[in-house]
Amino acid sequence: MTNELISCELHDYIEVVCLYRYQIRLTLKDHSTVEGKARDITTTPDKKEFLLLETDSGSQQIELTTLRKLEVLSPNPQFREVDFPDS
């Protein structure tokens, strides 16, 4: 079994939003959205990667492979938007 991973280039964008603690909006592959402040990336023992978000309802973990789009809501960001291709 192989684990699904996002590309290194897309991973870099996730690292930047965590580094600057950007307020972001994520659109997931199921078309749902979630907003929060990017905090960190975590990896499970089975190598799944999650973005940790601080949301109005508490901390939330979003699996990186479920991302469709990332939008930065904070002012003066390094970038505004990134699309994640379907894999």
N, C-alpha and C positions, 0 to 999 in steps of 0.2 A: 504494500500500500504506500502511495506517495502522498505527502501533504501538499495541499494547495497553498502557494505563497504568492504575495504580490511582488512585483519587480523591485529591484534595488532603487531605481529612480523614484518610484511612487513611495517607497518606504522612506526615502529622504524627506519628502514633503511632510510625512507624519512626524518625523523627528523634529522638523522645523516648528510645526505648530505646538509640539510639546515644549521645545526649548523656550519659545516666546510666550507660552501659556495663552495662546490665542483663543478667543471665543470663536467657536466654529459651528456650522450647521452641516450635518452629514445626511446625505440621502443614501439609503441602503438599497440593495438589489430588489427588495420587496416593495420599493417605492415609499417606505415610511421614512420619516425624518426625525432627527434628534439634535438638540442644540446643547452646547455646554462648553466649558473651558477645558482644553486639552491639558492633560497632566503627565501621562507617561505611557510607555509601551510595556506590556508584560507578555511573557511567553510561558505556556503551560508545559508540563513534562512531555506531552505528546506533540510539541512544537507548533501549537496554534498560537498565533499572535493576536493580542487585543490592545485597543486603544482605551486608556482609562480617561473618562470624562467626568468632570464635576458638573452636574446638572442641578436644576432647581429642586428636583426630587431626590438628590443624593448622588453618590458615585454610580457610574454605569460602565460596563465593559462592552466594547463593540469589537467583534471579530473583524480583523482587517480584510479578510476575503469577502466580507458581505458589503463592502463599500462600493457605491456607484459614483458618488460625487462628494467632494469636500469643498465647502465655501468658508472663507475666513470673514468673520464679522467684525473683528477688531480693526480700529483705525490704523492706517499706514502699514499694512502688512508687507512682507517680503513677496507675497503672491496673493491673488484673490481667489482662484478657483482651480480645482484639479478634477479631471474625470478619470475614473477607474474603469478600464475596459472589462467587458464580460470575459470570463475565462472558461 
